[in-house]
Amino acid sequence: MIDLAKKILQKVSFDPILFRKELIKSLLWIRDIDEFNRFKEWCQHEFGKKHPSILQEIFLS
């Protein structure tokens, strides 16, 4: 499911509203803390410059 979430996030990254919505949905699929940490790092690497405020909001809440 994480691979699917990554593909979706890459496709919707042009739209901040869609990106935020899909990021929240993708986090609902993650059950393991290690998987969460790897996903968070991937998001920071892929979208840290494009959507820093969204990532900060979602991962700090």
C-alpha positions as a printed NumPy array, in Angstrom:
array([[ 0.   ,  0.   ,  0.   ],
       [ 2.887,  2.372,  0.7  ],
       [ 4.128,  2.028, -2.87 ],
       [ 0.672,  2.966, -4.101],
       [ 0.589,  5.951, -1.735],
       [ 3.953,  7.126, -3.062],
       [ 2.726,  6.945, -6.652],
       [-0.436,  8.847, -5.798],
       [ 1.467, 11.556, -3.927],
       [ 3.815, 12.037, -6.855],
       [ 0.853, 12.399, -9.223],
       [-1.037, 14.922, -7.072],
       [ 1.949, 16.941, -5.862],
       [ 1.046, 19.737, -8.297],
       [-1.995, 20.597, -6.138],
       [-1.37 , 21.398, -2.453],
       [-4.955, 20.638, -1.426],
       [-4.989, 17.231, -3.109],
       [-1.495, 16.5  , -1.854],
       [-2.505, 17.186,  1.755],
       [-5.654, 15.074,  1.44 ],
       [-3.792, 12.109, -0.073],
       [-0.964, 12.358,  2.446],
       [-3.45 , 12.108,  5.308],
       [-5.145,  9.126,  3.671],
       [-1.82 ,  7.378,  3.108],
       [-0.904,  7.69 ,  6.779],
       [-4.037,  5.775,  7.721],
       [-2.589,  2.703,  5.977],
       [ 0.644,  2.67 ,  7.97 ],
       [ 0.596,  0.453, 11.043],
       [ 4.301,  0.   , 11.801],
       [ 6.487,  2.743, 13.337],
       [ 9.499,  1.796, 11.19 ],
       [ 7.383,  1.965,  8.057],
       [ 6.045,  5.339,  9.211],
       [ 9.572,  6.679,  9.719],
       [10.73 ,  5.449,  6.304],
       [ 7.641,  6.995,  4.675],
       [ 8.199, 10.28 ,  6.499],
       [11.829, 10.407,  5.342],
       [10.778,  9.646,  1.779],
       [ 8.171, 12.432,  1.879],
       [10.721, 14.897,  3.231],
       [13.174, 13.951,  0.492],
       [10.615, 14.034, -2.344],
       [ 8.423, 16.976, -1.321],
       [10.345, 18.881,  1.347],
       [11.048, 21.819, -0.933],
       [ 7.663, 21.858, -2.651],
       [ 5.334, 21.389,  0.34 ],
       [ 7.31 , 22.07 ,  3.538],
       [ 4.418, 23.585,  5.47 ],
       [ 2.084, 20.684,  4.661],
       [ 4.654, 18.113,  5.696],
       [ 5.397, 19.949,  8.896],
       [ 1.705, 20.262,  9.73 ],
       [ 0.881, 16.614,  9.024],
       [ 3.925, 14.975, 10.571],
       [ 3.94 , 17.133, 13.701],
       [ 0.262, 16.615, 14.495]])
